[in-house]
Amino acid sequence: MRVEYINPFYQATVDVFRVMLSMEPTRGTLRAVQELVPVSEANVGIGVTGDLRGSLLYSFPKTMALEMVHIMSGMEMTKLDAFVTSALSEVANIISGNALTYLSKNSLACDISPPQVFIGSTGTLAMATEKAIVLPLVTDIGTLEISISLHGK
């Protein structure tokens, strides 16, 4: 996987967190992994098709997920219910869409599939590449990890 696929996801996340959560996430240390493994309690998977193909996995710690939804809705949340997972899906969807818009500036036309939510930190997902790059985004309420597994046609 090419490194230039990573920065659009960082920039899109920063943009979304600024607007939706009034937060400024910072980039943690990138790492390569052999599998797409949910590392937190709330996970959203999104497929990518087009000039790039592959998978994205957004992993939110439970406390971060609940606080994000609290900030966005004003409601106190205590569990990863349908409302919370729907909100997380939408955040991941917006980040992914914005990242693909940034990638389109490099003449890469891509689409995303509807998000799938996975609760729990067990199991693995299929990857399009031999390795995925994990992009940690650190905030005051927790660290979101975006695992990116993309390849060209």
C-alpha positions in Angstrom: 0.0 0.0 0.0 1.2 3.5 -0.9 1.9 6.0 1.9 0.2 8.8 0.0 -3.2 7.1 0.6 -2.8 7.8 4.3 -2.7 11.6 4.6 -6.2 12.2 3.1 -7.6 10.1 5.9 -5.7 12.1 8.5 -6.8 15.4 6.9 -10.5 14.3 6.6 -10.5 13.2 10.2 -9.1 16.5 11.4 -11.7 18.3 9.3 -14.6 16.3 10.7 -13.5 16.4 14.3 -13.1 20.2 14.1 -16.5 20.7 12.7 -18.6 18.0 14.5 -16.8 17.8 17.8 -14.7 21.0 18.2 -11.6 18.9 18.7 -8.2 18.9 17.2 -6.9 15.3 16.8 -3.2 14.7 16.5 -1.6 11.9 14.6 -0.1 9.1 16.5 2.7 6.8 15.2 1.7 4.8 12.1 2.2 1.1 12.2 1.7 -1.8 9.7 -0.4 -4.8 10.6 -1.0 -8.1 8.9 -4.7 -8.3 9.7 -7.7 -5.9 10.1 -8.5 -6.6 13.7 -11.0 -4.6 15.7 -8.9 -3.2 18.6 -11.7 -1.4 20.4 -15.2 -2.0 21.5 -16.9 0.0 18.7 -15.7 -0.6 15.1 -17.0 0.5 11.7 -15.9 -1.2 8.5 -16.2 0.5 5.1 -15.3 -1.0 1.7 -13.7 1.0 -1.1 -14.1 0.4 -4.8 -13.0 2.1 -8.0 -9.4 3.2 -8.8 -8.5 2.1 -5.3 -10.0 -1.0 -3.7 -9.9 -2.3 -0.2 -11.2 -1.9 3.3 -11.2 0.7 6.1 -11.7 -0.1 9.8 -12.5 2.6 12.3 -11.9 1.5 15.9 -13.4 3.6 18.7 -12.9 2.9 22.4 -16.3 2.6 24.1 -15.7 5.7 26.3 -14.6 7.8 23.3 -17.6 6.6 21.3 -20.1 7.5 24.0 -18.5 10.9 24.6 -18.5 11.7 20.9 -22.2 11.0 20.6 -22.8 13.0 23.8 -21.0 16.0 22.2 -22.9 15.6 18.9 -26.4 15.0 20.4 -26.2 16.6 23.8 -27.6 13.4 25.3 -25.8 11.3 28.0 -25.0 7.9 26.5 -24.2 4.8 28.6 -24.1 1.9 26.2 -23.2 1.1 22.6 -26.8 1.0 21.4 -28.3 1.5 17.9 -28.3 5.3 18.3 -24.6 5.4 19.2 -23.6 2.9 16.5 -25.6 4.8 13.9 -23.8 8.0 14.8 -20.4 6.3 14.7 -21.3 4.9 11.3 -22.1 8.3 10.0 -18.9 9.8 11.4 -16.8 7.1 9.7 -18.9 7.5 6.5 -18.2 11.3 6.4 -14.5 10.8 7.1 -14.2 8.2 4.3 -16.2 10.3 1.8 -14.0 13.4 2.5 -10.8 11.3 2.3 -11.9 10.0 -1.1 -12.6 13.5 -2.2 -9.0 14.4 -1.3 -7.8 11.4 -3.2 -9.8 12.5 -6.2 -7.5 15.5 -6.5 -4.9 13.0 -7.5 -7.2 11.6 -10.2 -8.3 8.6 -8.2 -12.1 8.0 -8.5 -13.4 5.8 -5.7 -16.7 5.0 -4.0 -17.5 3.6 -0.5 -19.8 0.9 0.5 -22.4 1.4 3.4 -20.7 1.1 6.8 -20.9 -2.1 8.8 -20.7 -1.9 12.6 -18.9 -4.5 14.7 -19.2 -4.4 18.5 -16.4 -6.1 20.4 -12.7 -6.5 19.8 -12.6 -10.1 18.6 -12.3 -11.5 15.1 -10.7 -10.3 11.9 -11.9 -8.8 8.6 -10.7 -9.6 5.1 -8.1 -7.3 3.7 -7.4 -6.3 0.1 -3.6 -6.0 0.7 -1.0 -8.0 2.6 -0.7 -5.3 5.2 -2.8 -2.5 6.5 -1.5 0.8 7.9 -3.0 1.9 11.2 -3.4 5.6 11.6 -4.0 6.5 15.3 -5.7 9.9 15.9 -5.3 11.1 19.5 -7.9 13.3 21.2 -8.7 14.4 24.7 -11.4 11.8 24.9 -9.5 8.8 23.4 -7.7 7.5 20.4 -9.5 6.5 17.2 -7.5 4.0 15.1 -8.2 3.9 11.3 -6.8 0.8 9.7 -6.4 1.4 5.9 -6.0 -1.5 3.5 -6.1 -0.1 -0.1 -4.5 -1.0 -3.4 -4.7 0.3 -7.0 -6.3 -1.7 -9.8 
